[in-house]
Amino acid sequence: MTDVTVEKRAFKSELQQILNLITHSLYSHKEIFLRELISNASDAIDKIRFNSLQNEHLVEGNRDWRIKLSADKAVGTLTVSDNGIGMSREDIIENLGTIARSGTRAFLDSLKQADAAVRPELIGQFGVGFYSAFMVADQVTVISRAAGEAQGVRWQSDGLGEYTVEPAEKPERGTEVILRLKAEEKEFLEPWRLRTIVKQFSDFIEHPIVMDVEKTEGETKTVAEETLNSRKALWLRSKADVTAEEHNAFYRQIANAFDDPVKVIHYAAEGMLDFKALLYIPKTKGFDLQFAEAKVGPKLYINRVQIMDHCEQLLPPYLRFVKGVVDCSDLPLNVSREVIQHSPLLEKIQKSLVKNVLAALEELKTSDYDTYVGVFGELGGILKEGLARDWDHRTQIADLLLFQSLKTEAGKFTTLAQYREAMPADQTDIYYLAGEQRSALEHSPSLEVFRHRGWDVLLLTDPIDEFVFPSLADYKGMALKAADREAPELPAEELKKTEEASGVFAPLLQALKGTLSELKDIRLSRRLKESAACLVADEGDLSPNMERLLQKMGRADAMGLGGPAQRILELNPDHPAVQALFQLHQADPGDARIGTYAHLLHDEAVLAEGSKLPDPSAFAKRINELIAKDAARS
Ligand code: ADP
């Protein structure tokens, strides 16, 4: 075997970059290296404990689970050891020599951009924690023996580009990480310092984190093992017994967060299904949610034994921002993770969690509205996905949404319930308009008729709105309609007036269709009050905003769209410009100006909907001609 020689290997290049970045950008939070090593040790113990449920022999009788910190002042090393699952030679090369994970680039980019305060969060969330050891050590040695293997392995590196691997003696299963501390980092050998860091970052780790401490009583010196963490399983305690401080500290630990949650959901379900849930709604989106690779979902325990760090099946994707723990005693402990993941019990737990999370959000909205506004600003975009994905709860989700509308002041919001409440007697449907910015939406000609009638329109500016709102066909029996597709029904006398006008204008409209042949239709408008013209999408066609979004996403082709959908041009028969055009056409249908004016009306409608003119120079030319003519007249 080649194993007998010491082998020198180079880190993958991105890893080198990560090492440089970690060592240089996190110097103000160096102590988190210990949190990362302890959390790796704890994961390793969870893994062997879980495997042992089916393969008892793997444990070799060594199940006194513990994570040990040993500081050796004489040689200047700090060792973190565990009796977890250990690593084989292949594992060690795979885990500590390469970063195969796809999130590496994303990690590097966000680390560069993030400000100093949030950098430590990134480390834990992207799974590069081990390397943070090089913030405080100039040499790291890992000695490990994997469960079920006879031979141990020794890995060593100074973090500068190369590492060595060689066989090693290791009597006990598990892993030892030995840090040769840099001269200026010797504080991490002090028991008080280690104690404080463990208390701050790793207090709720379930396995004991121990350290040998010297005690002097009178003349005699003794060495005693001290457990540094409190190991409290908060979720098993009754709700009233857990303080806000404990919740905050626990949340920070499981969410890799540095702030406090806005809402705690803590309950025990009893009866058909027994489980305990302790969930937290965070204040912000956090970095983990911004990347597709992020692992989401609460931790899953079975009777205090952690089965999964992230169990996706416990919550639907639109609640992926929720952190926490679920401990269920009804799930079978001795089956594989895959079997558990497909257990119908998880579905039942999910139902209960969804109900409670949505209720907690509703409660927050009612009891602490200002905080809710902030939280919704962060998480609302994710929550909205539920409108399209969770049919059963869509009304409840809809009730949690905050909207800007024609009638809200800037920075203030309305809800669907409030909108409905304030509707005038002659309004039967809910209207919304989606676009990029409130300021542009407010000036949309589509809204003129709504303003005129005193009807409010919801202004949707989140890109996801266009995708999810069509799924919400109604709210409590009231239809939701896009204001740029569907105009309100006119009162009878106005309807009669427009029908008459349509007859009178028919020859002009016919002529314009010849000039603007790229349009789907040209008709008189029922929605314009001030503007002369606007473009509308036909029912079933994509809205202009949706088209722009898809183009931005590079998806227009994927959706089978050759170019933009054909639009309908609507003209306002009461507008002086349209009336002048009408007169011109009546006097002489062959008048060359009709074509020019028709193009100008169309261009103006394109600009009003927030789209780009297909031919800006032609537009400029037409305007310039008009100016020249008008100026020559006076
Ligand atoms: P993460 O823990 O987020 O995956 P790390 O860089 O901290 O990222 O660790 C990389 C991998 O190395 C871990 O996923 C794990 O497989 C392995 N590893 C690290 N520390 C230990 C340990 N003490 N025991 C067993 N495996 C470990």
Residues whose N, C-alpha, C, O or C-beta is under 5 A from the ligand:
A	BS01	ADP	N40 A41 A44 G84 G86 M87 N95 G124 G127 V128 G129 F130 Y131 T175
